[in-house]
Amino acid sequence: MDLKRIKMRLLGFILLFLGSLAAYGQGVEFEASAPSVVEVGEQFRLSYSLNRKGTDLQIPTLDGFTLLMGPSTGSSSSFSSINGKVTQSVSYTYTYVLEGTKEGTFQIPPATITVEGKEYRSNAISIEVVKGSGNHANRSNRRVDPTEQAEGNVAVNENNLFVKVDVSRRNLYIGESLVATIKVYSKVNLVSFGRTKFPAFDGFLAEDIPTPQQIELVRETYNGEIYKVGVLRKVLLFPQHTGEITIEPFEVECIVRQQLASSRSFFDDFFGNYRDIKALRLSRPVKINVRELPVAGRPLGFSGTVGDISMRTSLSADTVKANDALTYKVTFSGVGNLKLISAPTIDFPTDFESYEPKVTKDIKTGENGMRGTVTYEYVLIPRYAGDYKIPAVTFSYFDPAAHAYRTVSGETYEVHVLKGNGSTSGENTTSVQSFKKEDVRQLGQDIRFIRTGDLQLRPKGGVFFGTVVYWLAFIIPFVLFVIGAILNRRRIKANADLVRVKNKAANKMARKRMKSAAVAMKNRNTEQFYEEVLKALWGYVSYKLNIDMAELNRDNISDILQRKSVESTLIQDFITVLDTCEFARYAPAANPDQEMDQVYENGIAIITKLDKAIK
């Protein structure tokens, strides 16, 4: 045996020894697993996994189930060495085959096992047993999945494959959130999906909840039957107006794999004796009832925030020199429509120079709503020495759980400002810092300077009365007053016509939104781009026709524009741009830059044509 082989064996023994030490150092993990739902008469596996070798496994009484077989034991191990760090994992599995005997929800208590003289307990699990289809009587030799269809020409219908939109609630206050979950229910061999058309969620502010990219089908019961259920998308929705809002149907193309109606043979597994068919499925619309917030008890200054919000304030220092900076922070935290919280109005001292706050948002969207913090950070510079008070800031919100308004307050801060270090101005700077703005009114004018230079003196005794300049001094102000009065009357009359004012402001508003869209397109911010284009189109029509934006939607815009004698082709172009923007927000195109250019040009062209068509 050569020296190289001896070294390799020695290295292997060392690594194995280190791996054993690593495995020994791990804590004992004893876990039970089983399907969450089964049918009466269905056979299934109850498995216990252990990461250390154990003895004397004791399972509990299995009420509601019949033990058919077990335990069958198995073990597996893995070993890895990364950058000199050796890890080894070992798993021992104990499997039992059970059968549900009656309907109901049953708890399987923890099992116990002994590892190195110490007893460990597994987790308890809950299993729901439903009535099911009753196709298990003659299948006692193998486990049967009730979601499997018999291979052959099984028709795909609305009972064994459908989609639906589940919502967490159907009645809520405006400003509250609900979770819409788009699911597919299947009893067939569903292998993939084709084209999809998600709802536009008109009337809602939509925030996507992160979901796994790989759709995993899990067993769930629906109307007493077991389906394989996959979550396609989850969305957090905030209603934007009161009344009844409808979530439009969701459309998806399902790819189902079926076994051909021929005799099953050994070669089918190799040559793929099956076919894939496409089944288009459409969910039902869902209606949501949105209530107005109560008027009784609404505090002054309420900005529309709904949720469970807390607020805290902080000041970087309570003693500072003049012209040195202070930092004042207001932090909102909790659950609710946090993105709609605006900067609070704070009455800072007059002698404090304040700047626009820096806004920091740390918000996460989940199934429990929008949760996180919003911080407003103000930079303050006191300019004069003295003692000052920063009053407590207050904030009001609506608590839907208590159906009541809440008001929270920050702290009041006393700030002592010392005289600054001075500058090149020496004593003058020190003397100025001893005065406050409110103490300075008007300096005396007791010293006048002697005028020098070309004085253009005139003889004493000259008469001004009756000259041309004298009369012009009367006539010109009178003429200007008359002209100003006439123009002012016209301005008041024009402003009184709100329809005319909003009509004139339509183009200005649209240009501003499209300019913001151009900036977003340049920065490749697709979401902001399409949102600005939508606001430009809807806002233009709202201003131009003097219709509240909450009353406009995709369903009635065609009738409204037709009554204004707008051509049907222009109306269709308008709706096409709206649909493109809504779809692109949730399903980005393969070439987003090209699509944004096209949408931008079409948006400007449509607004220009509408301006000419609507008089």
BELQUITA-V63551 format. One record per pair of residues at least 24 apart in sequence whose C-alpha atoms are under 7 Angstrom apart, sorted by the first residue. I is the first residue (numbers start at 1). J is the second residue. D is the distance in Angstrom with one decimal. If there is no record, write none. Layout:
i->I j->J d->D
i->I j->J d->D
This chain:
i->18 j->86 d->6.7
i->19 j->86 d->5.7
i->19 j->87 d->5.6
i->19 j->88 d->5.3
i->22 j->87 d->6.1
i->22 j->88 d->6.6
i->23 j->88 d->5.7
i->23 j->89 d->6.1
i->28 j->52 d->6.4
i->30 j->121 d->6.8
i->30 j->122 d->5.1
i->31 j->122 d->5.1
i->31 j->123 d->5.9
i->32 j->122 d->6.1
i->32 j->123 d->6.0
i->35 j->127 d->6.8
i->36 j->126 d->6.6
i->36 j->127 d->4.8
i->36 j->128 d->6.2
i->37 j->127 d->5.4
i->37 j->128 d->4.6
i->37 j->129 d->5.9
i->37 j->219 d->6.7
i->37 j->220 d->6.6
i->38 j->128 d->6.3
i->38 j->129 d->5.0
i->38 j->130 d->6.4
i->39 j->100 d->6.6
i->39 j->129 d->5.3
i->39 j->130 d->4.8
i->39 j->131 d->5.7
i->39 j->132 d->5.1
i->40 j->100 d->4.9
i->40 j->101 d->5.5
i->40 j->102 d->5.9
i->40 j->103 d->6.5
i->40 j->129 d->6.1
i->40 j->130 d->6.1
i->40 j->131 d->5.5
i->40 j->132 d->6.6
i->41 j->99 d->5.7
i->41 j->100 d->5.3
i->41 j->101 d->6.0
i->41 j->136 d->5.6
i->41 j->137 d->6.7
i->42 j->99 d->5.5
i->42 j->100 d->6.0
i->42 j->136 d->5.9
i->42 j->143 d->7.0
i->42 j->144 d->6.2
i->43 j->97 d->6.6
i->43 j->98 d->5.6
i->43 j->99 d->4.5
i->43 j->143 d->4.9
i->43 j->144 d->6.4
i->44 j->97 d->5.7
i->44 j->98 d->5.5
i->44 j->99 d->6.4
i->44 j->143 d->6.0
i->45 j->95 d->6.5
i->45 j->96 d->5.6
i->45 j->97 d->4.7
i->45 j->98 d->6.2
i->46 j->95 d->5.8
i->46 j->96 d->5.1
i->46 j->97 d->6.3
i->46 j->98 d->7.0
i->47 j->93 d->6.7
i->47 j->94 d->5.6
i->47 j->95 d->4.4
i->47 j->96 d->6.3
i->48 j->93 d->5.7
i->48 j->94 d->5.1
i->48 j->95 d->6.4
i->49 j->91 d->6.5
i->49 j->92 d->5.6
i->49 j->93 d->4.5
i->49 j->94 d->6.5
i->50 j->91 d->5.6
i->50 j->92 d->5.1
i->50 j->93 d->6.4
i->51 j->90 d->5.3
i->51 j->91 d->4.5
i->51 j->92 d->6.2
i->52 j->90 d->6.7
i->52 j->91 d->6.8
i->53 j->92 d->6.7
i->53 j->115 d->6.6
i->54 j->113 d->6.3
i->54 j->114 d->5.4
i->54 j->115 d->4.6
i->55 j->113 d->6.0
i->55 j->114 d->5.2
i->55 j->115 d->6.5
i->56 j->113 d->5.6
i->56 j->114 d->6.0
i->57 j->112 d->5.8
i->57 j->113 d->4.4
i->58 j->111 d->5.7
i->58 j->112 d->5.2
i->58 j->113 d->6.3
i->59 j->111 d->4.6
i->59 j->112 d->6.7
i->60 j->109 d->6.0
i->60 j->110 d->6.8
i->60 j->111 d->5.8
i->62 j->108 d->6.4
i->64 j->100 d->6.2
i->64 j->101 d->5.7
i->64 j->102 d->6.0
i->64 j->106 d->6.7
i->65 j->98 d->6.2
i->65 j->99 d->5.4
i->65 j->100 d->4.6
i->65 j->101 d->5.4
i->66 j->98 d->5.5
i->66 j->99 d->5.1
i->66 j->100 d->6.5
i->66 j->101 d->6.7
i->67 j->97 d->6.2
i->67 j->98 d->4.7
i->67 j->99 d->6.7
i->68 j->97 d->5.5
i->68 j->98 d->5.5
i->69 j->96 d->5.7
i->69 j->97 d->5.0
i->70 j->95 d->6.1
i->70 j->96 d->4.3
i->70 j->97 d->6.3
i->71 j->95 d->5.1
i->71 j->96 d->5.0
i->72 j->96 d->6.7
i->100 j->129 d->6.5
i->102 j->129 d->6.8
i->103 j->129 d->4.9
i->103 j->130 d->5.2
i->103 j->131 d->6.1
i->104 j->128 d->5.9
i->104 j->129 d->5.2
i->104 j->130 d->6.7
i->105 j->129 d->6.0
i->130 j->224 d->6.2
i->131 j->224 d->6.8
i->132 j->224 d->6.8
i->132 j->225 d->5.5
i->146 j->226 d->6.8
i->147 j->187 d->4.3
i->147 j->188 d->6.7
i->147 j->226 d->6.5
i->147 j->227 d->5.7
i->147 j->228 d->6.5
i->148 j->187 d->5.9
i->148 j->188 d->6.0
i->149 j->187 d->6.6
i->149 j->188 d->5.8
i->151 j->258 d->6.7
i->151 j->259 d->5.2
i->152 j->258 d->6.6
i->152 j->259 d->5.0
i->152 j->260 d->5.3
i->152 j->261 d->4.5
i->153 j->260 d->6.7
i->153 j->261 d->5.8
i->160 j->186 d->5.6
i->160 j->187 d->4.9
i->160 j->188 d->6.5
i->161 j->185 d->5.6
i->161 j->186 d->4.5
i->161 j->187 d->6.3
i->161 j->188 d->7.0
i->162 j->186 d->6.7
i->162 j->281 d->6.0
i->163 j->281 d->6.4
i->163 j->282 d->6.5
i->163 j->283 d->5.3
i->164 j->283 d->4.8
i->164 j->284 d->6.5
i->165 j->283 d->6.7
i->170 j->288 d->4.8
i->170 j->289 d->6.0
i->171 j->288 d->6.2
i->171 j->289 d->4.9
i->171 j->290 d->6.0
i->172 j->289 d->6.6
i->172 j->290 d->5.3
i->172 j->291 d->6.1
i->173 j->290 d->5.4
i->173 j->291 d->4.6
i->173 j->292 d->6.0
i->173 j->293 d->6.2
i->174 j->239 d->5.8
i->174 j->240 d->6.8
i->174 j->241 d->6.5
i->174 j->242 d->6.2
i->174 j->290 d->5.8
i->174 j->291 d->5.9
i->174 j->292 d->5.9
i->174 j->293 d->6.7
i->175 j->238 d->6.0
i->175 j->239 d->6.3
i->175 j->305 d->6.9
i->175 j->306 d->5.4
i->175 j->337 d->6.6
i->176 j->238 d->6.0
i->176 j->306 d->6.1
i->176 j->307 d->6.9
i->176 j->336 d->7.0
i->177 j->236 d->6.5
i->177 j->237 d->5.4
i->177 j->238 d->4.7
i->177 j->369 d->6.5
i->178 j->236 d->5.8
i->178 j->237 d->5.3
i->178 j->238 d->6.8
i->179 j->234 d->6.9
i->179 j->235 d->5.7
i->179 j->236 d->4.7
i->179 j->237 d->6.2
i->179 j->367 d->6.3
i->180 j->234 d->5.8
i->180 j->235 d->5.2
i->180 j->236 d->6.4
i->181 j->231 d->7.0
i->181 j->233 d->6.0
i->181 j->234 d->4.5
i->181 j->235 d->6.5
i->182 j->231 d->6.0
i->182 j->232 d->5.5
i->182 j->233 d->5.3
i->182 j->234 d->6.3
i->183 j->229 d->6.7
i->183 j->230 d->5.6
i->183 j->231 d->4.6
i->183 j->232 d->5.7
i->184 j->229 d->5.6
i->184 j->230 d->5.3
i->184 j->231 d->6.7
i->185 j->227 d->5.8
i->185 j->228 d->5.8
i->185 j->229 d->4.7
i->185 j->230 d->6.9
i->186 j->227 d->5.5
i->186 j->228 d->5.2
i->186 j->229 d->6.4
i->187 j->227 d->5.6
i->187 j->228 d->6.3
i->188 j->256 d->7.0
i->189 j->256 d->5.6
i->189 j->257 d->5.5
i->189 j->258 d->7.0
i->190 j->255 d->6.1
i->190 j->256 d->4.6
i->190 j->257 d->6.4
i->191 j->255 d->5.9
i->191 j->256 d->5.9
i->191 j->257 d->6.5
i->192 j->254 d->6.4
i->192 j->255 d->5.2
i->193 j->253 d->5.7
i->193 j->254 d->4.6
i->193 j->255 d->5.5
i->194 j->252 d->6.9
i->194 j->253 d->4.8
i->194 j->254 d->6.0
i->194 j->255 d->6.8
i->195 j->252 d->6.0
i->195 j->253 d->5.5
i->196 j->251 d->5.7
i->196 j->252 d->4.3
i->196 j->253 d->6.3
i->197 j->250 d->6.1
i->197 j->251 d->5.0
i->197 j->252 d->6.3
i->198 j->250 d->5.1
i->198 j->251 d->6.5
i->199 j->247 d->6.8
i->199 j->248 d->5.4
i->199 j->249 d->6.2
i->199 j->250 d->5.4
i->200 j->582 d->6.3
i->201 j->247 d->5.7
i->201 j->248 d->7.0
i->203 j->239 d->6.0
i->203 j->240 d->5.5
i->203 j->241 d->6.8
i->203 j->245 d->6.6
i->204 j->237 d->5.8
i->204 j->238 d->5.2
i->204 j->239 d->4.4
i->204 j->240 d->5.4
i->205 j->237 d->5.6
i->205 j->238 d->4.9
i->205 j->239 d->6.3
i->205 j->240 d->6.7
i->206 j->235 d->6.4
i->206 j->236 d->5.8
i->206 j->237 d->4.7
i->206 j->238 d->6.5
i->207 j->235 d->5.7
i->207 j->236 d->5.0
i->207 j->237 d->6.5
i->208 j->234 d->6.2
i->208 j->235 d->4.5
i->208 j->236 d->6.1
i->209 j->234 d->5.3
i->209 j->235 d->5.4
i->209 j->236 d->6.5
i->209 j->365 d->5.8
i->209 j->366 d->5.5
i->236 j->369 d->6.9
i->241 j->550 d->6.8
i->242 j->290 d->4.8
i->242 j->291 d->5.5
i->242 j->292 d->5.9
i->243 j->289 d->5.8
i->243 j->290 d->5.1
i->243 j->291 d->6.5
i->244 j->287 d->6.5
i->244 j->288 d->5.6
i->244 j->289 d->4.6
i->244 j->290 d->6.1
i->245 j->287 d->5.8
i->245 j->288 d->5.2
i->245 j->289 d->6.5
i->246 j->285 d->6.6
i->246 j->286 d->5.6
i->246 j->287 d->4.4
i->246 j->288 d->6.1
i->247 j->285 d->5.6
i->247 j->286 d->5.0
i->247 j->287 d->6.2
i->248 j->285 d->5.0
i->248 j->286 d->6.9
i->249 j->282 d->6.3
i->249 j->283 d->5.0
i->249 j->284 d->5.3
i->249 j->285 d->4.8
i->250 j->282 d->5.7
i->250 j->283 d->5.2
i->251 j->281 d->5.8
i->251 j->282 d->4.6
i->251 j->283 d->6.6
i->252 j->280 d->5.9
i->252 j->281 d->5.5
i->252 j->282 d->6.7
i->253 j->278 d->6.5
i->253 j->279 d->5.7
i->253 j->280 d->4.4
i->253 j->281 d->6.3
i->254 j->278 d->5.6
i->254 j->279 d->5.1
i->254 j->280 d->6.1
i->255 j->279 d->6.5
i->297 j->405 d->6.9
i->298 j->405 d->6.5
i->299 j->396 d->6.9
i->302 j->396 d->5.5
i->302 j->397 d->6.6
i->304 j->397 d->6.8
i->305 j->337 d->6.3
i->305 j->340 d->6.9
i->305 j->341 d->6.5
i->305 j->397 d->5.0
i->305 j->398 d->6.4
i->306 j->336 d->5.7
i->306 j->337 d->6.2
i->306 j->397 d->5.6
i->306 j->398 d->4.7
i->306 j->399 d->6.1
i->307 j->335 d->5.6
i->307 j->336 d->4.1
i->307 j->337 d->6.8
i->307 j->398 d->6.3
i->307 j->399 d->5.3
i->307 j->400 d->6.5
i->308 j->334 d->5.7
i->308 j->335 d->5.3
i->308 j->336 d->6.3
i->308 j->399 d->5.9
i->309 j->333 d->5.7
i->309 j->334 d->4.6
i->309 j->335 d->6.3
i->310 j->334 d->6.1
i->311 j->408 d->6.7
i->311 j->410 d->6.9
i->312 j->410 d->5.7
i->313 j->410 d->5.5
i->313 j->411 d->6.5
i->318 j->414 d->6.4
i->318 j->415 d->4.6
i->318 j->416 d->6.2
i->319 j->415 d->5.8
i->319 j->416 d->4.8
i->319 j->417 d->5.9
i->320 j->416 d->6.5
i->320 j->417 d->5.1
i->320 j->418 d->6.1
i->321 j->417 d->5.3
i->321 j->418 d->4.5
i->321 j->419 d->5.7
i->321 j->420 d->5.2
i->322 j->382 d->5.4
i->322 j->383 d->5.2
i->322 j->384 d->5.5
i->322 j->385 d->5.9
i->322 j->417 d->5.9
i->322 j->418 d->5.9
i->322 j->419 d->5.5
i->322 j->420 d->4.8
i->323 j->381 d->5.6
i->323 j->382 d->5.5
i->323 j->383 d->5.1
i->323 j->420 d->6.8
i->324 j->381 d->5.8
i->324 j->382 d->6.9
i->325 j->379 d->6.6
i->325 j->380 d->5.6
i->325 j->381 d->4.7
i->326 j->379 d->5.8
i->326 j->380 d->5.0
i->326 j->381 d->6.2
i->327 j->377 d->6.7
i->327 j->378 d->5.7
i->327 j->379 d->4.9
i->327 j->380 d->6.2
i->328 j->377 d->5.8
i->328 j->378 d->5.1
i->328 j->379 d->6.5
i->329 j->375 d->6.9
i->329 j->376 d->5.7
i->329 j->377 d->4.5
i->329 j->378 d->6.2
i->330 j->375 d->5.7
i->330 j->376 d->5.2
i->330 j->377 d->6.6
i->331 j->373 d->6.7
i->331 j->374 d->5.7
i->331 j->375 d->4.3
i->331 j->376 d->6.4
i->332 j->373 d->5.5
i->332 j->374 d->5.1
i->332 j->375 d->6.3
i->333 j->372 d->5.7
i->333 j->373 d->4.3
i->333 j->374 d->6.5
i->334 j->371 d->5.7
i->334 j->372 d->5.9
i->334 j->373 d->6.8
i->335 j->369 d->6.4
i->335 j->370 d->5.6
i->335 j->371 d->4.5
i->335 j->372 d->6.9
i->336 j->369 d->6.6
i->336 j->370 d->5.5
i->336 j->371 d->6.6
i->337 j->370 d->6.4
i->338 j->370 d->6.9
i->343 j->376 d->6.7
i->346 j->393 d->6.2
i->347 j->391 d->6.9
i->348 j->390 d->5.9
i->349 j->388 d->6.8
i->349 j->390 d->6.7
i->351 j->382 d->5.9
i->351 j->383 d->5.9
i->351 j->384 d->6.4
i->351 j->436 d->6.9
i->351 j->437 d->6.3
i->352 j->380 d->6.1
i->352 j->381 d->5.5
i->352 j->382 d->4.3
i->352 j->383 d->6.2
i->353 j->380 d->5.6
i->353 j->381 d->5.0
i->353 j->382 d->6.2
i->354 j->378 d->7.0
i->354 j->379 d->6.0
i->354 j->380 d->4.7
i->354 j->381 d->6.6
i->355 j->379 d->5.9
i->355 j->380 d->7.0
i->384 j->433 d->5.1
i->384 j->434 d->6.9
i->384 j->435 d->6.8
i->384 j->436 d->5.9
i->385 j->417 d->4.8
i->385 j->418 d->5.0
i->385 j->419 d->5.2
i->385 j->433 d->6.0
i->385 j->434 d->6.3
i->386 j->416 d->6.1
i->386 j->417 d->5.1
i->386 j->418 d->6.7
i->387 j->415 d->5.8
i->387 j->416 d->4.6
i->387 j->417 d->6.1
i->388 j->414 d->5.9
i->388 j->415 d->5.1
i->388 j->416 d->6.4
i->389 j->413 d->5.7
i->389 j->414 d->4.7
i->389 j->415 d->6.0
i->390 j->414 d->6.5
i->499 j->546 d->5.9
i->502 j->543 d->5.1
i->502 j->544 d->6.5
i->502 j->546 d->6.7
i->503 j->543 d->5.7
i->503 j->544 d->4.5
i->506 j->540 d->5.1
i->506 j->543 d->5.1
i->506 j->544 d->5.6
i->507 j->540 d->6.9
i->509 j->540 d->7.0
i->510 j->536 d->4.8
i->510 j->540 d->5.7
i->521 j->596 d->6.8
i->527 j->585 d->5.6
i->530 j->581 d->5.2
i->530 j->585 d->6.8
i->534 j->578 d->6.5
i->534 j->581 d->6.9
i->564 j->614 d->6.4
i->566 j->613 d->6.0
i->574 j->606 d->6.5
